[in-house]
Amino acid sequence: MLKRGMPAYEDELFGPVASIINVKNEEEAIKVANDTKFGLGASLWTKNIKKAKTLAKSIDSGSVFINGMGKIRSSFTIWRS
């Protein structure tokens, strides 16, 4: 399990890899998502699109993708300025 202080938690990763961090609830998920010095893009994965749109507004990232990564596929992408 990844924890704060581990390189895979703290650093930006490249390649076919994903960091999975278990959280207890939505509040903790937002806290973890915003606990980075990076932030060009983020993604939320869920069946509840309405909830994801609400949560995405709390993530401090250049863009937030819902059920996808890197490509704009629909109006679910939320851009930050």
C-alpha positions, -999 to +999 in steps of 0.1 A: +000+000+000+014+034-009+018+060+018+031+095+020+069+096+018+072+067-006+086+076-041+056+063-059+034+085-038+055+117-039+070+116-075+055+119-109+055+085-126+057+078-163+050+047-184+024+021-182+020+024-144-006+036-119-004+044-083-033+031-062-038+047-028-066+033-006-087+059+011-115+057+036-140+082+021-144+110-004-130+137+018-098+117+022-096+110-015-098+148-023-071+154+003-048+128-012-055+140-048-045+176-038-015+165-018+010+168-047+034+193-062+023+182-096-012+184-110-014+187-148-041+160-149-062+138-126-088+112-131-118+099-112-131+064-118-167+057-108-201+045-120-217+076-104-210+104-130-230+130-112-210+125-080-177+125-100-186+159-115-191+173-080-159+158-067-139+169-097-145+205-088-126+200-055-095+186-072-068+212-078-055+200-112-050+214-147-078+190-159-098+163-143-110+133-164-139+111-154-135+074-163-106+081-187-072+096-190-055+120-213-080+124-241-110+146-242-139+123-250-169+141-237-182+170-217-171+153-185-136+169-186-133+198-162-106+223-171-089+245-145-073+279-151 
